[in-house]
């Protein structure tokens, strides 16, 4: 409906950015339209993001997502979550604060979470503080399995 003639993840992300710029409620757009755009984006992303037998993406996720997740995926005790075009990190972050800061994550004091976002997702003007439940609801949420979670899952099934 909103995404036409999309055949790659790069094209999908580019189209999503344009639609988010046009329809995002913080920019005067409509909440219901943005929800529909997000739902369609998620469905197309899952369709286009084909994985191999090991669960690794066959596509190189642009905007630095893969690289930024790979930089912290092996730090124990972290919860990594993708919401829209931002990566949010929670869990046992205190012991990893120097490592998170060093690789380019920022601390959101009011949320008590770390985040990373591509430069084009930088908010120029905020319309108020949004809690994580609001963010998850508006942009969707996908939890990234860390090495520790994969290891525990393998132990449970073995």
Residue pairs with C-beta under 8 A, 6 or more apart in sequence:
1 36
1 40
2 15
2 19
2 36
2 37
2 40
3 12
3 15
3 16
3 19
3 40
3 41
3 44
6 12
6 15
6 44
6 48
7 48
8 48
8 59
9 45
9 48
9 49
9 59
9 61
9 62
10 62
12 41
12 44
12 45
12 48
13 62
13 63
16 37
16 41
16 85
17 85
17 120
19 37
20 34
20 37
20 84
20 85
21 27
22 29
23 29
23 30
23 33
23 34
23 37
24 34
25 31
25 34
25 127
25 138
26 123
26 126
26 127
31 138
34 138
35 138
38 84
38 138
38 139
38 140
39 140
42 140
48 59
49 57
49 59
50 57
50 58
50 59
51 57
51 58
52 58
57 66
60 66
63 85
63 118
63 120
64 116
64 118
65 82
65 87
65 118
68 87
68 103
68 104
68 105
68 116
69 80
69 87
69 144
71 103
71 104
72 78
72 80
72 89
72 96
72 99
72 100
72 103
72 105
73 80
73 144
73 146
73 147
74 146
74 147
75 96
75 99
75 100
75 146
76 92
76 146
76 148
77 91
77 92
77 95
77 96
77 148
78 89
78 90
78 91
78 92
78 93
78 96
78 146
79 89
79 90
79 91
79 143
79 146
80 87
80 88
80 89
80 143
80 144
80 146
81 87
81 88
81 89
81 90
81 141
81 142
81 143
81 144
82 88
82 141
82 142
82 144
83 132
83 135
83 136
83 139
83 140
83 141
83 142
84 121
84 135
84 138
84 139
84 140
85 117
85 118
85 121
85 139
86 115
86 116
86 117
86 121
86 135
86 139
87 105
87 115
87 116
87 117
88 111
88 113
88 114
88 115
88 132
88 135
89 100
89 105
89 113
89 114
89 115
89 116
90 112
90 113
90 114
93 100
93 113
93 114
97 107
97 114
100 107
100 114
101 107
104 116
105 114
105 115
105 116
106 114
106 115
106 116
107 113
107 114
108 114
108 115
110 129
111 131
111 132
113 132
130 138
135 141
145 153
